[in-house]
Amino acid sequence: MGKFVVSPTTYATDCGRFRASFALKQARGDGSHCQVFSSDKTFASRNAARLFAVTQAWLQTCMLKPPSC
C-alpha cells in the first residue's frame, strides 16, 4: 500500500468465530511509526476477518489524517 506496510492477522475466538487486527507501519525520515488496530467484531470465517482487516488498513492509509487509537 505505497509507503505503508500492512500486516493483517486473524485469530479464533472461544466460540469458533474469528477476530481481525492489523498493524500499520509507516517510514518517517530516520524512523518509523507503527500502530496496531483491533476489531471487536467477530466473523464466521478466517477469510472474512482477513478481508475486513485489509479493508480497514486500506481505509486508514487513504485518510489524510487518520484517527488515533
Steps between C-alpha positions, in 0.01 A plus 500: 500500500756755390711635784322282757559143612179325600504182707150356534437217743205292616443285803231258611270585790378256764166466320660395169470834323789724395625848590714729286784739569773666301823686551569806288863608472614819331858614442564861604841648441753312711238305694169329459160510659287193568140477617301187581124494446269230637137438424241391752284356221499126439481324165382157390822420312869582516483634142221743590700628798811542284305686232363734766852566636644575154205726414531693825875541444435632150248750638752616763767560235257699281405744775701823508499507878383164638358489852738380767415218736 
